[in-house]
Each structure stands twice: as structure tokens, then as C-alpha cells.
Amino acid sequence: MSSPIIGCICLLYVINGTLNFYPAIAQNSLQTYIVHVNLPAGEVLGQSQDLERWYHSFLPETTASLNEPSRMIHAYRNVVTGFAAKLSSEEVKEMEKKDGFVYVRPQKVFSLHTTHSPNFLGLHRNLGTWPTSNYGKGVIIGVLDTGISPGHVSFSDEGMPPPPAKWKGRCELNGTSCNKKLIGARNFVRDTAFDNSSGHGTLTASTAAGNFVKNANVFSQAKGTASGIAPLAHLAVYKVCSETCAECDMLAAMDAAVEDGVDVLVG
């Protein structure tokens, strides 16, 4: 009678006739990597499903018996040829041997920051390049941040034209509509595209393209007209941050922004 094999579960993976063995890995030992690859030689991958199938060929194959969730986090189509996935360091070493592999590194995670832009850029309402630029009219600005508070007065669409015909984005605000100023809102981290408690995304969006707000003040002091740098531009918001901002989510939002028709990205 043969003896049972105990203590080792292996996943059998076949690529181009080569057998590779990947040990089962605990989810908490995995790290998110950004993987760059080349397209297969002599092939044109016209459909996103074909491209994702090629990306999946670089990943360890899982079995239903392990009930392991998909390792793929994002599959990129525009900004890079590659994907983000959860991998172990051993799996990364195996991946490096595959045809089409280019480069891999652990993703970066960024903190939220705020700075003064208009003064640094020398922008003044009635002088220089600001008025000659028509205050961003007709431009779609994509904001990668913590989301948006759509009811903020800076996002009123008073005096705004309709979105450009090239706009293909979506409004994911769960019952709250977008308008001619805030034309799109998408979420890449959790729940909806609404801003989190920090308000950082709302601040960034209003700084970039907030509409003119008359009688703005701080506790009734310093009254005047406030606006963003491009007050006549349209806004498309991509939520990629919670307390921190993961690079894999930022790349996914950039990828979507290209398809949506965004002209300028800020974050």
C-alpha cells in the first residue's frame, strides 16, 4: 500500500509545455506587485479579454479546491502593458523566467499632501496666461484623490457648457447626479466615489477646477470671489485613496481616464 503524502499541497502550472510548481501561499504573505510585460510576438490582442488572458498566463494557476481568490488586482490597457497582482517573492522569481516578462517591482504607497499652486505658478485673475487660457474652458481635468463631495458650491455648473462630445466616463455617486461641472466620478478603492472624512479630494478638485464662488470668506473675513485654477474646466474624479494611495489603484484610474477622454490628470 502506498503511503499518503502529508504536509505539502502543490499547484501544477503549465506554460508553453513547461511544468512549474507553485506551493500554496498564505494570503497574508503576499505583496502587491506592478508587473510589466511585452505582448506575445506576432499577435494582436484587440479585445480586453485576450489581453487579460495573456496577463493571467504569468500568474500561478490556482485550483478550486483551495478556494483561493484571484491574484489579479488590475489589468492595464493604456498607461502600461502589464498588471497589478498579489504575489510571493518566490512566485516573482518564477515569473521572471517566462517569455514576455519585462520588469516587476513592489507597488508604492503614497501619503496625502497639500501645497500652494496658484501663487507658485504666478497665476493672477486679470493678468498673464490665466485669462488668455479662457480659464480652462472645454478641458476635462481628471483628479486622482480621495473622492468628491458633489454638493460643494465649488462644483456648481452655473455658466458651464455641456461636457465635450468625446466624454465617455461614468458617474458612480449612488443616487447623486453629476452635472456640467462635475461630469464624472469613479471609485477604485471602496464603496462609492464620495470623499472620505479628510476632504482631501474635494480640496484638490476645487483647487484644480472649482467654479467661481462669490462672497467666499472665512468667518465673514476676507470676503471675495474664490475659484480653482481652471474654473471653466470640467471635472472627472477618480477615487484612488483612503488614508493612503496605492500605486496599483492610481494606475488603474489613469488607465480608465485615458478611455474616458480626460485631457489633464492631477492628484
RODO-2510 file (C-alpha; in nm, 4 decimals, decimal comma):
residues 267
     n   res          X          Y          Z
     1     m     0,0000     0,0000     0,0000
     2     s     0,1359     0,3407    -0,0866
     3     s     0,1808     0,5932     0,1943
     4     p    -0,0230     0,9147     0,1892
     5     i     0,1656     1,2364     0,1236
     6     i     0,1056     1,4804     0,4068
     7     g     0,2006     1,8435     0,4603
     8     c     0,2532     1,9687     0,1053
     9     i    -0,0068     2,0943    -0,1382
    10     c     0,1321     2,1990    -0,4743
    11     l    -0,0257     2,3748    -0,7678
    12     l     0,0652     2,2441    -1,1104
    13     y     0,1054     2,5156    -1,3701
    14     v     0,1714     2,4574    -1,7418
    15     i     0,3042     2,7294    -1,9742
    16     n     0,4410     2,6542    -2,3222
    17     g     0,4896     2,2893    -2,2341
    18     t     0,6948     2,3621    -1,9202
    19     l     0,5811     2,2349    -1,5821
    20     n     0,6168     2,4762    -1,2918
    21     f     0,5260     2,4003    -0,9318
    22     y     0,3958     2,6781    -0,7103
    23     p     0,3425     2,5966    -0,3417
    24     a     0,0193     2,7142    -0,1835
    25     i     0,0875     3,0544    -0,0278
    26     a    -0,0891     3,2122     0,2677
    27     q    -0,2718     3,5286     0,1605
    28     n    -0,1115     3,7351     0,4378
    29     s     0,2359     3,6601     0,2971
    30     l     0,1573     3,8091    -0,0420
    31     q     0,2599     4,1542    -0,1605
    32     t     0,1163     4,3703    -0,4394
    33     y     0,3496     4,3964    -0,7388
    34     i     0,3335     4,6027    -1,0583
    35     v     0,4307     4,3730    -1,3467
    36     h     0,5401     4,4971    -1,6903
    37     v     0,5273     4,2538    -1,9839
    38     n     0,5577     4,2518    -2,3617
    39     l     0,2724     4,1460    -2,5864
    40     p     0,3168     3,7995    -2,7420
    41     a     0,5292     3,8164    -3,0580
    42     g     0,3310     3,8203    -3,3799
    43     e    -0,0080     3,8503    -3,2119
    44     v    -0,2535     4,1403    -3,1967
    45     l    -0,4678     4,1381    -2,8820
    46     g    -0,7614     4,3519    -2,9908
    47     q    -1,0033     4,2528    -2,7138
    48     s    -0,9566     4,3302    -2,3449
    49     q    -1,0406     3,9648    -2,2666
    50     d    -0,7494     3,8494    -2,4830
    51     l    -0,5161     4,0916    -2,3097
    52     e    -0,6260     3,9785    -1,9634
    53     r    -0,5834     3,6141    -2,0666
    54     w    -0,2231     3,6930    -2,1614
    55     y    -0,1658     3,8666    -1,8293
    56     h    -0,3128     3,5718    -1,6383
    57     s    -0,0638     3,3391    -1,8082
    58     f     0,2087     3,4961    -1,5917
    59     l     0,0275     3,4141    -1,2671
    60     p     0,0347     3,0891    -1,0686
    61     e    -0,2625     2,8729    -1,1525
    62     t    -0,4990     2,8095    -0,8616
    63     t    -0,7361     2,5195    -0,8020
    64     a    -1,0976     2,5298    -0,6956
    65     s    -1,0213     2,3036    -0,4011
    66     l    -0,8072     2,5756    -0,2436
    67     n    -1,0776     2,8415    -0,2876
    68     e    -0,8018     3,0955    -0,3430
    69     p    -0,9203     3,4394    -0,4601
    70     s    -0,7858     3,5814    -0,7832
    71     r    -0,4371     3,7243    -0,7539
    72     m    -0,5034     3,9804    -1,0274
    73     i    -0,5945     4,3242    -0,8893
    74     h    -0,5892     4,5402    -1,2029
    75     a    -0,5221     4,4675    -1,5724
    76     y    -0,3924     4,7774    -1,7513
    77     r    -0,4685     4,8571    -2,1156
    78     n    -0,3447     5,2121    -2,1818
    79     v    -0,0843     5,3600    -1,9489
    80     v     0,1313     5,0456    -1,9250
    81     t     0,1358     4,6966    -2,0733
    82     g     0,1041     4,4933    -1,7598
    83     f    -0,0938     4,4333    -1,4446
    84     a    -0,1014     4,4509    -1,0653
    85     a    -0,1206     4,1270    -0,8696
    86     k    -0,0640     3,9784    -0,5248
    87     l     0,2425     3,7539    -0,5339
    88     s     0,5050     3,5986    -0,3127
    89     s     0,8743     3,6652    -0,3713
    90     e     0,9164     3,3034    -0,4876
    91     e     0,6401     3,3447    -0,7447
    92     v     0,8035     3,6618    -0,8717
    93     k     1,1276     3,4725    -0,9331
    94     e     0,9401     3,2087    -1,1345
    95     m     0,7584     3,4772    -1,3329
    96     e     1,0887     3,6362    -1,4351
    97     k     1,1717     3,3196    -1,6351
    98     k     0,8691     3,3486    -1,8630
    99     d     0,8779     3,4723    -2,2222
   100     g     0,7369     3,8221    -2,2446
   101     f     0,8330     3,9246    -1,8924
   102     v     0,9960     4,2705    -1,8736
   103     y     1,0071     4,4095    -1,5207
   104     v     0,8426     4,3751    -1,1800
   105     r     0,8580     4,5717    -0,8559
   106     p     0,6549     4,6092    -0,5366
   107     q     0,3945     4,8826    -0,5634
   108     k     0,4498     5,2117    -0,3821
   109     v     0,2009     5,3535    -0,1325
   110     f     0,1777     5,7328    -0,1060
   111     s     0,0595     5,9706     0,1650
   112     l    -0,1753     6,2639     0,1126
   113     h    -0,0199     6,6108     0,0761
   114     t    -0,1429     6,9614     0,0010
   115     t     0,0524     7,2568    -0,1389
   116     h     0,0029     7,6084    -0,2766
   117     s    -0,0114     7,6008    -0,6562
   118     p    -0,1591     7,9319    -0,7891
   119     n     0,0980     8,1569    -0,6202
   120     f     0,3820     7,9268    -0,7210
   121     l     0,2623     7,9344    -1,0827
   122     g     0,2194     8,3132    -1,0800
   123     l    -0,1482     8,2984    -1,1734
   124     h    -0,3497     8,6183    -1,1279
   125     r    -0,7103     8,6578    -1,2347
   126     n    -0,6728     8,9593    -1,4623
   127     l    -0,3090     8,9224    -1,5670
   128     g    -0,0847     8,6952    -1,7729
   129     t    -0,1661     8,3494    -1,9047
   130     w    -0,4647     8,2802    -1,6802
   131     p    -0,7274     8,4875    -1,8635
   132     t    -0,5778     8,4157    -2,2069
   133     s    -0,6247     8,0444    -2,1401
   134     n    -1,0004     8,1080    -2,1075
   135     y    -0,9826     7,9564    -1,7566
   136     g    -0,9761     7,6017    -1,8885
   137     k    -1,2984     7,6158    -2,0873
   138     g    -1,3619     7,2907    -2,2749
   139     v    -1,0877     7,0995    -2,0889
   140     i    -1,1604     6,7841    -1,8862
   141     i    -0,9455     6,7620    -1,5728
   142     g    -0,9174     6,4228    -1,4039
   143     v    -0,8481     6,4274    -1,0291
   144     l    -0,6932     6,1224    -0,8600
   145     d    -0,7544     6,1563    -0,4867
   146     t    -0,9897     6,0612    -0,2012
   147     g    -1,3131     6,1232    -0,3936
   148     i    -1,5516     6,4189    -0,4087
   149     s    -1,8249     6,5955    -0,2089
   150     p    -2,0552     6,6733    -0,5034
   151     g    -2,2766     6,9222    -0,3163
   152     h    -1,9904     7,1645    -0,2548
   153     v    -2,0584     7,5098    -0,4010
   154     s    -1,7323     7,4978    -0,5991
   155     f    -1,8859     7,2269    -0,8166
   156     s    -2,1897     7,4256    -0,9264
   157     d    -2,2376     7,4100    -1,3022
   158     e    -2,3604     7,7678    -1,3326
   159     g    -2,2237     7,9133    -1,6574
   160     m    -2,0779     7,5769    -1,7657
   161     p    -2,1284     7,4348    -2,1158
   162     p    -2,2210     7,0656    -2,1623
   163     p    -1,9353     6,8107    -2,1480
   164     p    -1,7345     6,7683    -2,4691
   165     a    -1,8712     6,5071    -2,7083
   166     k    -1,5620     6,2891    -2,6551
   167     w    -1,6515     6,2296    -2,2873
   168     k    -1,7220     5,8605    -2,2186
   169     g    -1,6961     5,8449    -1,8391
   170     r    -1,9437     5,7428    -1,5681
   171     c    -2,0957     5,8931    -1,2542
   172     e    -2,0767     5,6482    -0,9605
   173     l    -2,2247     5,8547    -0,6779
   174     n    -2,5103     5,6257    -0,5693
   175     g    -2,8166     5,8425    -0,6217
   176     t    -2,6396     6,1783    -0,6523
   177     s    -2,6188     6,3060    -1,0074
   178     c    -2,3204     6,4637    -1,1742
   179     n    -2,3657     6,7927    -1,3636
   180     k    -2,1945     7,0010    -1,6309
   181     k    -1,9061     7,0871    -1,3944
   182     l    -1,8616     6,7519    -1,2195
   183     i    -1,9152     6,5281    -1,5215
   184     g    -1,7789     6,2020    -1,3847
   185     a    -1,6908     6,0202    -1,0636
   186     r    -1,5478     5,6700    -1,0332
   187     n    -1,4254     5,4622    -0,7411
   188     f    -1,1191     5,2359    -0,7368
   189     v    -1,0847     5,1616    -0,3657
   190     r    -1,4130     5,1073    -0,1802
   191     d    -1,7876     5,1786    -0,1747
   192     t    -1,8562     5,4930    -0,3797
   193     a    -1,6688     5,7910    -0,5205
   194     f    -1,7795     6,0143    -0,2305
   195     d    -1,4941     6,1827    -0,0446
   196     n    -1,3712     6,0330     0,2796
   197     s    -1,3606     6,2205     0,6094
   198     s    -1,0367     6,4051     0,5281
   199     g    -1,1923     6,6045     0,2416
   200     h    -0,8587     6,6000     0,0628
   201     g    -1,0068     6,5052    -0,2750
   202     t    -1,2696     6,7798    -0,2556
   203     l    -0,9975     7,0336    -0,1753
   204     t    -0,7781     6,9156    -0,4625
   205     a    -1,0671     6,9161    -0,7115
   206     s    -1,1802     7,2658    -0,6105
   207     t    -0,8217     7,3924    -0,6286
   208     a    -0,7808     7,2490    -0,9786
   209     a    -1,1165     7,3447    -1,1305
   210     g    -1,3565     7,4866    -0,8739
   211     n    -1,6148     7,7223    -1,0280
   212     f    -1,6272     8,0927    -0,9337
   213     v    -1,7774     8,1352    -0,5853
   214     k    -1,8838     8,4882    -0,4952
   215     n    -1,8637     8,6224    -0,1406
   216     a    -1,6316     8,3460    -0,0251
   217     n    -1,4982     8,4161     0,3245
   218     v    -1,3531     8,2725     0,6412
   219     f    -1,5790     8,3533     0,9377
   220     s    -1,7048     8,6624     0,7483
   221     q    -1,3494     8,7868     0,6966
   222     a    -1,1543     8,8387     0,3696
   223     k    -1,4625     8,8270     0,1501
   224     g    -1,4070     8,7889    -0,2238
   225     t    -1,4534     8,5615    -0,5222
   226     a    -1,2825     8,2239    -0,4934
   227     s    -1,2128     7,9810    -0,7753
   228     g    -0,9899     7,6995    -0,8841
   229     i    -0,7051     7,7356    -1,1301
   230     a    -0,9296     7,6346    -1,4236
   231     p    -1,2795     7,7414    -1,3129
   232     l    -1,4411     7,6772    -1,6523
   233     a    -1,2953     7,3267    -1,6921
   234     h    -1,4965     7,0088    -1,6413
   235     l    -1,4086     6,7703    -1,3576
   236     a    -1,3792     6,3923    -1,3629
   237     v    -1,2972     6,2463    -1,0223
   238     y    -1,1277     5,9108    -0,9618
   239     k    -1,1193     5,7879    -0,6027
   240     v    -0,7860     5,6091    -0,5516
   241     c    -0,7042     5,6987    -0,1909
   242     s    -0,8407     5,6252     0,1534
   243     e    -0,5900     5,7031     0,4276
   244     t    -0,3123     5,6276     0,1768
   245     c    -0,2935     5,5903    -0,2019
   246     a    -0,1875     5,2580    -0,3565
   247     e     0,0039     5,2792    -0,6825
   248     c    -0,1889     4,9905    -0,8407
   249     d    -0,5199     5,1778    -0,7934
   250     m    -0,3700     5,5012    -0,9255
   251     l    -0,2534     5,3261    -1,2429
   252     a    -0,5999     5,1705    -1,2866
   253     a    -0,7620     5,5139    -1,2598
   254     m    -0,5143     5,6620    -1,5084
   255     d    -0,5937     5,3756    -1,7439
   256     a    -0,9665     5,4493    -1,7151
   257     a    -0,9152     5,8237    -1,7546
   258     v    -0,7492     5,7715    -2,0938
   259     e    -1,0529     5,5753    -2,2139
   260     d    -1,2961     5,8262    -2,0618
   261     g    -1,1484     6,1177    -2,2589
   262     v    -0,9706     6,3129    -1,9826
   263     d    -0,7263     6,5836    -2,1023
   264     v    -0,5237     6,6554    -1,7860
   265     l    -0,4596     6,4499    -1,4728
   266     v    -0,3864     6,5964    -1,1287
   267     g    -0,3617     6,4435    -0,7864
***
